[in-house]
Amino acid sequence: WSSDVCSSDLILVAHSMGGAIGLLTLAQNPGLFDAAVLSAPMLRIATATIPFRVARVLAAAAVMLGFGNFFAPGQGRWQNDPQIAAHSICTHDPVRATLEQSWFLARPRLCLDGPTFGWVHAAIRLGVRLASPDLLRRVAVPVLIGSAGEDSFVDPSGAEHAARILPDCTLVRFEAARHELFCEADPIRDAWLKAIENFIAARVATESIRTAS
Protein backbone atom coordinates (compact mmCIF):
# COMPACT_ATOMS: atom_id res chain seq x y z
CA TRP A 1 0.00 0.00 0.00
CA SER A 2 1.13 3.61 0.55
CA SER A 3 4.89 4.06 0.41
CA ASP A 4 4.52 6.84 3.00
CA VAL A 5 3.77 4.32 5.74
CA CYS A 6 6.82 4.01 7.96
CA SER A 7 8.41 0.59 8.27
CA SER A 8 7.79 0.77 12.00
CA ASP A 9 4.01 1.17 11.62
CA LEU A 10 2.12 -1.86 12.90
CA ILE A 11 -1.38 -2.31 11.50
CA LEU A 12 -3.65 -4.94 13.00
CA VAL A 13 -5.73 -6.77 10.37
CA ALA A 14 -8.34 -9.11 11.80
CA HIS A 15 -11.56 -10.80 10.70
CA SER A 16 -14.74 -11.90 12.48
CA MET A 17 -13.98 -13.26 15.97
CA GLY A 18 -10.39 -12.17 15.39
CA GLY A 19 -11.73 -8.64 14.97
CA ALA A 20 -13.47 -8.81 18.35
CA ILE A 21 -10.33 -10.12 20.03
CA GLY A 22 -8.31 -7.50 18.19
CA LEU A 23 -10.51 -4.67 19.43
CA LEU A 24 -10.16 -5.93 22.99
CA THR A 25 -6.38 -6.04 22.50
CA LEU A 26 -6.36 -2.44 21.29
CA ALA A 27 -8.24 -1.32 24.39
CA GLN A 28 -6.02 -3.24 26.77
CA ASN A 29 -2.68 -2.52 25.12
CA PRO A 30 -2.40 1.13 24.03
CA GLY A 31 0.54 1.65 21.74
CA LEU A 32 0.82 -1.96 20.61
CA PHE A 33 -0.52 -1.10 17.13
CA ASP A 34 -0.66 2.12 15.13
CA ALA A 35 -4.00 1.37 13.43
CA ALA A 36 -6.46 -1.46 12.88
CA VAL A 37 -8.47 -2.89 9.99
CA LEU A 38 -11.36 -5.06 11.18
CA SER A 39 -13.30 -7.13 8.67
CA ALA A 40 -16.83 -8.01 9.82
CA PRO A 41 -15.76 -8.02 13.48
CA MET A 42 -17.94 -10.24 15.65
CA LEU A 43 -18.93 -7.57 18.16
CA ARG A 44 -22.44 -9.02 18.34
CA ILE A 45 -23.16 -12.47 16.97
CA ALA A 46 -26.14 -13.07 14.72
CA THR A 47 -28.57 -15.52 16.28
CA ALA A 48 -30.65 -16.34 13.19
CA THR A 49 -34.34 -16.78 14.05
CA ILE A 50 -33.72 -16.83 17.81
CA PRO A 51 -33.96 -13.41 19.49
CA PHE A 52 -30.59 -12.32 20.87
CA ARG A 53 -31.79 -12.17 24.47
CA VAL A 54 -33.25 -15.66 24.25
CA ALA A 55 -30.02 -17.01 22.74
CA ARG A 56 -28.02 -15.35 25.50
CA VAL A 57 -30.12 -16.95 28.26
CA LEU A 58 -30.23 -20.33 26.49
CA ALA A 59 -26.44 -20.47 26.02
CA ALA A 60 -25.76 -19.42 29.61
CA ALA A 61 -28.22 -21.99 30.97
CA ALA A 62 -26.72 -24.76 28.80
CA VAL A 63 -23.23 -24.00 30.07
CA MET A 64 -24.41 -23.82 33.67
CA LEU A 65 -26.12 -27.22 33.32
CA GLY A 66 -22.99 -28.84 31.87
CA PHE A 67 -23.96 -28.83 28.19
CA GLY A 68 -21.29 -26.38 27.08
CA ASN A 69 -19.66 -28.92 24.74
CA PHE A 70 -22.95 -29.75 23.01
CA PHE A 71 -23.61 -28.22 19.61
CA ALA A 72 -25.89 -25.21 19.46
CA PRO A 73 -29.26 -25.75 17.68
CA GLY A 74 -28.80 -26.43 13.98
CA GLN A 75 -25.04 -27.02 14.31
CA GLY A 76 -22.94 -30.17 14.09
CA ARG A 77 -19.83 -31.80 12.71
CA TRP A 78 -18.27 -30.39 9.57
CA GLN A 79 -19.36 -32.18 6.42
CA ASN A 80 -18.11 -31.95 2.86
CA ASP A 81 -20.65 -30.07 0.74
CA PRO A 82 -20.10 -30.49 -3.03
CA GLN A 83 -22.68 -27.75 -3.67
CA ILE A 84 -21.14 -25.14 -1.34
CA ALA A 85 -20.45 -22.74 -4.21
CA ALA A 86 -24.15 -22.59 -5.03
CA HIS A 87 -25.40 -21.67 -1.55
CA SER A 88 -22.46 -20.24 0.38
CA ILE A 89 -23.40 -17.85 3.19
CA CYS A 90 -19.83 -16.51 3.31
CA THR A 91 -19.34 -15.07 -0.17
CA HIS A 92 -20.99 -14.55 -3.55
CA ASP A 93 -17.86 -15.72 -5.36
CA PRO A 94 -18.25 -19.38 -6.46
CA VAL A 95 -14.51 -20.09 -6.50
CA ARG A 96 -13.57 -18.42 -3.20
CA ALA A 97 -16.57 -20.10 -1.60
CA THR A 98 -14.76 -23.42 -1.92
CA LEU A 99 -11.43 -22.31 -0.40
CA GLU A 100 -12.13 -23.29 3.19
CA GLN A 101 -13.67 -26.59 2.15
CA SER A 102 -10.59 -27.34 0.02
CA TRP A 103 -8.32 -26.66 3.00
CA PHE A 104 -10.36 -29.01 5.18
CA LEU A 105 -10.32 -31.77 2.59
CA ALA A 106 -6.57 -31.43 2.09
CA ARG A 107 -5.81 -31.16 5.81
CA PRO A 108 -8.55 -32.77 7.92
CA ARG A 109 -6.85 -31.52 11.08
CA LEU A 110 -7.92 -27.99 10.11
CA CYS A 111 -11.63 -28.86 10.10
CA LEU A 112 -13.89 -26.62 12.16
CA ASP A 113 -17.17 -28.00 13.43
CA GLY A 114 -20.20 -25.88 14.22
CA PRO A 115 -20.35 -23.72 17.37
CA THR A 116 -21.15 -25.26 20.74
CA PHE A 117 -23.23 -23.72 23.50
CA GLY A 118 -19.97 -22.91 25.27
CA TRP A 119 -18.61 -21.05 22.26
CA VAL A 120 -21.86 -19.11 21.79
CA HIS A 121 -21.88 -18.20 25.47
CA ALA A 122 -18.29 -16.95 25.32
CA ALA A 123 -18.91 -15.03 22.08
CA ILE A 124 -21.97 -13.29 23.51
CA ARG A 125 -20.11 -12.37 26.70
CA LEU A 126 -17.23 -10.93 24.70
CA GLY A 127 -19.64 -8.90 22.58
CA VAL A 128 -21.35 -7.50 25.65
CA ARG A 129 -17.96 -6.60 27.09
CA LEU A 130 -16.93 -4.84 23.87
CA ALA A 131 -20.13 -2.80 23.84
CA SER A 132 -18.94 -0.90 26.92
CA PRO A 133 -18.36 2.78 26.09
CA ASP A 134 -15.61 2.94 28.70
CA LEU A 135 -13.72 0.14 26.97
CA LEU A 136 -14.25 1.48 23.45
CA ARG A 137 -13.04 4.95 24.39
CA ARG A 138 -9.69 3.44 25.44
CA VAL A 139 -8.91 2.53 21.84
CA ALA A 140 -6.54 5.32 20.90
CA VAL A 141 -5.62 4.38 17.31
CA PRO A 142 -7.50 4.85 14.02
CA VAL A 143 -9.82 1.93 13.26
CA LEU A 144 -11.39 0.90 9.96
CA ILE A 145 -14.38 -1.44 10.18
CA GLY A 146 -15.86 -3.22 7.19
CA SER A 147 -19.44 -4.37 7.74
CA ALA A 148 -21.38 -6.82 5.54
CA GLY A 149 -25.07 -6.17 4.96
CA GLU A 150 -25.88 -9.85 4.23
CA ASP A 151 -23.86 -11.26 7.14
CA SER A 152 -25.24 -14.49 8.62
CA PHE A 153 -22.64 -14.71 11.38
CA VAL A 154 -22.36 -11.15 12.69
CA ASP A 155 -25.08 -8.66 13.60
CA PRO A 156 -23.93 -5.37 11.98
CA SER A 157 -25.46 -3.38 14.84
CA GLY A 158 -22.46 -4.27 16.98
CA ALA A 159 -20.06 -2.59 14.56
CA GLU A 160 -22.35 0.41 14.20
CA HIS A 161 -22.47 0.84 17.97
CA ALA A 162 -18.68 0.61 18.25
CA ALA A 163 -18.14 3.05 15.38
CA ARG A 164 -20.24 5.69 17.13
CA ILE A 165 -18.13 5.50 20.29
CA LEU A 166 -14.58 4.71 19.17
CA PRO A 167 -12.52 7.95 19.21
CA ASP A 168 -11.29 7.53 15.62
CA CYS A 169 -13.28 5.06 13.54
CA THR A 170 -14.21 4.77 9.87
CA LEU A 171 -17.13 2.42 9.19
CA VAL A 172 -17.63 1.17 5.64
CA ARG A 173 -20.79 -0.83 5.02
CA PHE A 174 -21.20 -3.12 2.03
CA GLU A 175 -24.92 -3.78 1.78
CA ALA A 176 -24.65 -6.62 -0.77
CA ALA A 177 -21.73 -8.39 0.93
CA ARG A 178 -21.67 -11.60 2.90
CA HIS A 179 -19.41 -12.34 5.86
CA GLU A 180 -16.05 -12.90 4.13
CA LEU A 181 -15.18 -9.47 2.73
CA PHE A 182 -11.66 -10.54 1.79
CA CYS A 183 -13.10 -13.47 -0.20
CA GLU A 184 -16.10 -11.75 -1.73
CA ALA A 185 -16.82 -11.30 -5.44
CA ASP A 186 -14.41 -8.91 -7.11
CA PRO A 187 -16.61 -5.75 -7.10
CA ILE A 188 -17.11 -5.97 -3.31
CA ARG A 189 -13.61 -7.24 -2.54
CA ASP A 190 -11.99 -4.54 -4.68
CA ALA A 191 -14.07 -1.85 -2.96
CA TRP A 192 -13.03 -3.20 0.45
CA LEU A 193 -9.35 -3.28 -0.49
CA LYS A 194 -9.66 0.27 -1.85
CA ALA A 195 -11.23 1.38 1.43
CA ILE A 196 -8.26 -0.11 3.29
CA GLU A 197 -5.83 1.64 0.94
CA ASN A 198 -7.58 4.98 1.43
CA PHE A 199 -7.72 4.49 5.19
CA ILE A 200 -4.00 3.80 5.42
CA ALA A 201 -3.15 6.72 3.18
CA ALA A 202 -5.36 9.14 5.11
CA ARG A 203 -5.10 7.95 8.70
CA VAL A 204 -1.79 6.08 9.01
CA ALA A 205 0.56 7.66 6.48
CA THR A 206 -0.51 11.16 7.56
CA GLU A 207 0.24 10.35 11.20
CA SER A 208 3.61 8.87 10.25
CA ILE A 209 4.59 11.97 8.31
CA ARG A 210 3.45 14.24 11.14
CA THR A 211 5.45 12.23 13.68
CA ALA A 212 8.57 12.22 11.50
CA SER A 213 8.46 15.97 11.00
Secondary structure per residue as TSV (DSSP state, phi and psi in degrees):
chain	resnum	aa	ss	phi	psi
A	1	W	-	360.0	-146.0
A	2	S	-	-56.9	133.3
A	3	S	T	-73.6	-10.2
A	4	D	T	-79.8	-11.4
A	5	V	S	-71.4	126.8
A	6	C	-	-67.7	149.8
A	7	S	T	-63.6	-19.1
A	8	S	T	-87.8	-7.7
A	9	D	-	-68.0	130.5
A	10	L	-	-112.4	118.8
A	11	I	E	-114.0	121.0
A	12	L	E	-79.1	126.4
A	13	V	E	-121.1	119.6
A	14	A	E	-144.8	153.0
A	15	H	E	-128.0	141.4
A	16	S	T	56.5	-122.0
A	17	M	H	-61.9	-32.7
A	18	G	H	-61.1	-32.8
A	19	G	H	-67.2	-38.5
A	20	A	H	-65.6	-45.7
A	21	I	H	-64.0	-38.1
A	22	G	H	-63.3	-41.7
A	23	L	H	-64.9	-39.6
A	24	L	H	-62.4	-40.8
A	25	T	H	-61.6	-41.8
A	26	L	H	-62.4	-37.9
A	27	A	H	-72.0	-34.1
A	28	Q	H	-89.1	-18.1
A	29	N	S	-131.7	71.1
A	30	P	T	-57.7	135.7
A	31	G	T	90.8	-8.2
A	32	L	S	-70.2	-38.3
A	33	F	-	-124.3	159.8
A	34	D	S	-96.4	-18.4
A	35	A	E	-168.2	170.1
A	36	A	E	-144.0	141.5
A	37	V	E	-119.5	115.5
A	38	L	E	-115.9	117.4
A	39	S	E	-95.9	116.0
A	40	A	S	44.2	54.5
A	41	P	-	-62.9	138.0
A	42	M	-	-84.4	71.1
A	43	L	S	-85.9	-14.9
A	44	R	S	-156.5	115.8
A	45	I	B	-73.6	149.3
A	46	A	-	-82.5	136.1
A	47	T	-	-115.3	25.9
A	48	A	T	54.2	-125.3
A	49	T	T	-86.8	-4.9
A	50	I	S	-91.4	126.3
A	51	P	-	-55.6	143.8
A	52	F	H	-54.7	-45.2
A	53	R	H	-63.8	-37.2
A	54	V	H	-67.1	-43.3
A	55	A	H	-62.3	-37.5
A	56	R	H	-64.3	-45.6
A	57	V	H	-68.2	-41.9
A	58	L	H	-62.3	-45.8
A	59	A	H	-64.9	-42.7
A	60	A	H	-63.6	-42.0
A	61	A	H	-66.2	-40.2
A	62	A	H	-62.6	-42.2
A	63	V	H	-66.3	-43.1
A	64	M	H	-62.8	-33.2
A	65	L	T	-88.1	2.9
A	66	G	T	91.0	14.9
A	67	F	-	-104.2	23.1
A	68	G	T	-59.9	-30.8
A	69	N	T	-87.9	0.9
A	70	F	S	-82.8	147.3
A	71	F	B	-66.5	143.9
A	72	A	-	-67.5	160.2
A	73	P	T	-53.3	132.4
A	74	G	T	83.0	-0.4
A	75	Q	-	-108.1	165.7
A	76	G	-	-177.0	-163.6
A	77	R	S	-67.7	149.6
A	78	W	-	-64.8	139.6
A	79	Q	-	-133.7	143.5
A	80	N	-	-66.3	130.6
A	81	D	-	-122.8	99.1
A	82	P	T	-60.9	-19.0
A	83	Q	T	-103.0	17.7
A	84	I	H	-57.2	-36.0
A	85	A	H	-62.7	-26.9
A	86	A	H	-82.0	-24.2
A	87	H	H	-139.0	33.9
A	88	S	-	-63.9	138.8
A	89	I	S	-101.6	8.6
A	90	C	S	-101.9	-32.9
A	91	T	-	-156.6	157.6
A	92	H	S	-88.4	-10.6
A	93	D	-	-82.7	120.5
A	94	P	T	-67.8	-26.9
A	95	V	T	-81.7	-49.3
A	96	R	G	-66.3	-22.7
A	97	A	G	-63.7	-23.3
A	98	T	G	-95.2	-3.0
A	99	L	H	-58.6	-53.4
A	100	E	H	-62.3	-41.5
A	101	Q	H	-62.4	-38.6
A	102	S	H	-64.5	-39.6
A	103	W	H	-61.6	-45.3
A	104	F	H	-64.9	-38.2
A	105	L	H	-69.3	-36.3
A	106	A	H	-77.1	-33.2
A	107	R	-	-135.0	85.1
A	108	P	G	-53.7	-25.0
A	109	R	G	-65.4	-19.0
A	110	L	G	-83.9	-9.3
A	111	C	-	-56.1	137.8
A	112	L	-	-115.8	122.5
A	113	D	-	-81.3	177.7
A	114	G	-	-69.8	164.2
A	115	P	-	-68.3	144.5
A	116	T	B	-93.8	171.1
A	117	F	H	-59.9	-38.2
A	118	G	H	-63.0	-41.3
A	119	W	H	-66.4	-45.1
A	120	V	H	-60.1	-43.0
A	121	H	H	-60.6	-45.6
A	122	A	H	-66.1	-40.0
A	123	A	H	-65.3	-41.2
A	124	I	H	-65.7	-42.8
A	125	R	H	-62.5	-40.9
A	126	L	H	-64.4	-41.9
A	127	G	H	-62.1	-41.8
A	128	V	H	-62.9	-41.3
A	129	R	H	-62.3	-41.3
A	130	L	H	-76.5	-9.9
A	131	A	T	-81.1	-9.0
A	132	S	-	-65.3	121.3
A	133	P	H	-57.7	-37.0
A	134	D	H	-61.8	-41.1
A	135	L	H	-69.9	-45.3
A	136	L	H	-62.7	-35.8
A	137	R	T	-70.8	-11.8
A	138	R	T	-83.6	-6.8
A	139	V	-	-81.1	109.5
A	140	A	-	-96.3	-4.1
A	141	V	S	-105.8	160.4
A	142	P	-	-63.7	138.7
A	143	V	E	-128.8	131.7
A	144	L	E	-109.6	127.4
A	145	I	E	-118.1	126.9
A	146	G	E	-101.9	127.5
A	147	S	E	-120.8	135.3
A	148	A	E	-101.0	126.1
A	149	G	T	-71.2	-24.2
A	150	E	T	-109.7	36.5
A	151	D	-	-77.3	126.7
A	152	S	S	-96.6	-7.5
A	153	F	S	-107.0	-31.9
A	154	V	B	-121.6	134.9
A	155	D	-	-83.6	114.9
A	156	P	T	-59.3	-18.0
A	157	S	H	-62.6	-27.4
A	158	G	H	-65.5	-43.0
A	159	A	H	-68.2	-38.2
A	160	E	H	-64.4	-40.5
A	161	H	H	-62.7	-46.5
A	162	A	H	-63.2	-41.2
A	163	A	H	-63.1	-31.8
A	164	R	H	-71.1	-24.3
A	165	I	H	-106.5	-33.4
A	166	L	S	-55.2	136.5
A	167	P	S	-58.3	-35.2
A	168	D	S	-143.8	90.5
A	169	C	E	-134.2	136.8
A	170	T	E	-113.6	119.0
A	171	L	E	-105.9	124.0
A	172	V	E	-117.4	121.3
A	173	R	E	-108.8	129.8
A	174	F	E	-111.5	98.2
A	175	E	T	-60.1	-35.0
A	176	A	T	-94.1	7.8
A	177	A	-	-92.3	150.6
A	178	R	-	-98.0	-172.8
A	179	H	S	-59.5	-39.3
A	180	E	-	-90.9	83.1
A	181	L	G	-61.1	-37.1
A	182	F	G	-72.5	-14.4
A	183	C	G	-118.3	17.5
A	184	E	S	-75.8	174.8
A	185	A	-	-59.7	152.8
A	186	D	H	-51.0	-45.0
A	187	P	H	-58.3	-41.8
A	188	I	H	-74.6	-46.5
A	189	R	H	-61.0	-43.6
A	190	D	H	-63.3	-39.1
A	191	A	H	-66.0	-38.1
A	192	W	H	-66.7	-45.1
A	193	L	H	-63.9	-35.8
A	194	K	H	-66.9	-38.8
A	195	A	H	-62.6	-39.2
A	196	I	H	-64.9	-44.5
A	197	E	H	-59.9	-45.3
A	198	N	H	-65.1	-40.2
A	199	F	H	-61.5	-46.3
A	200	I	I	-64.2	-43.0
A	201	A	I	-63.7	-39.7
A	202	A	I	-86.4	-37.0
A	203	R	I	-104.7	-29.2
A	204	V	I	-99.1	-51.9
A	205	A	H	-61.7	-40.0
A	206	T	H	-61.0	-42.8
A	207	E	H	-65.7	-37.4
A	208	S	H	-64.9	-43.6
A	209	I	H	-64.3	-42.0
A	210	R	H	-63.5	-41.4
A	211	T	H	-66.2	-41.3
A	212	A	H	-66.2	-33.1
A	213	S	-	-80.0	360.0
